[in-house]
Amino acid sequence: MKVFLLGIFLAFVFAVAGNSANASMKRETCTQAKWTESCFDQNVRGRRIKPQYLHWAKFQRNGFAVLHLETGETLAINRQGQVVVSGIVSGNYDYRDAEGGIAMFSVKSRNATSEFNEFHCGYFQVSDFKIVIPAEYNRCGEFHHRQAYVCKNCRPDCIDCNKIEYYGGEGFVINTKNEILKRITLPELPLCSTVEGVGGYPADQQCRPESSRVRGD
């Protein structure tokens, strides 16, 4: 069950000419052909497209536009340019084909304790980009028959990479209302784990115990 981790933190680029007049001049990197973080600013509600770039967005009949940033992030905005869903999970998984019209999104956690819970995931409704399940899980699976597998404080471990297993924390099966239908007991994370690499470690390579430790341990 794959969840694509998305982290979006680009800096503004300033052109400095060496004097106070030129130092205040900013070289814009937002172009119609390439959405970047320079196209956005921050307000009390979150990210928003700068007004001068809003007319570039192509809005759907439902009143929302989906943008693909140069960083790889996919997000949705309303007609006011406010980002309503960020970190839309895409790639080999097309959010538009999500079963029941409920797709996944991922956002950076404010209280991460390790690299494994750096991002939290949740679900949104594709028809109107309304968040129906907040980003409170570490791993999220696609909905099948109105049920999805999720877990908290869990970490992935790839042995042969045909299947990813999850260890530690708590596992759940939830419905589209975020109600817990089943609790799953996850195995403890082994002291030596392949969590850091796809494909695992070679048989003759010593495992690294620190790979399964929480930062600060």
Secondary structure, 3 states (H helix, E strand, C coil): CCCCCCCCCCCCCECCCCCHHHHCCECCCCECCEECHHHEEEECCEEEECHHHHHHCCCCCCCCEEEEECCCCEEEECCCCEEEECCECCCCCCHHHCHHHEEEEEEECCCCCCHHHCEEEEEEECCCCEEEEEEEECEECCCECCEEEEEECCEEEECCCCCEEEECCEEEEEECCCCEEEEECCCCCCCCCCCCCCCCCCCCCCCCHHHHCCCCC
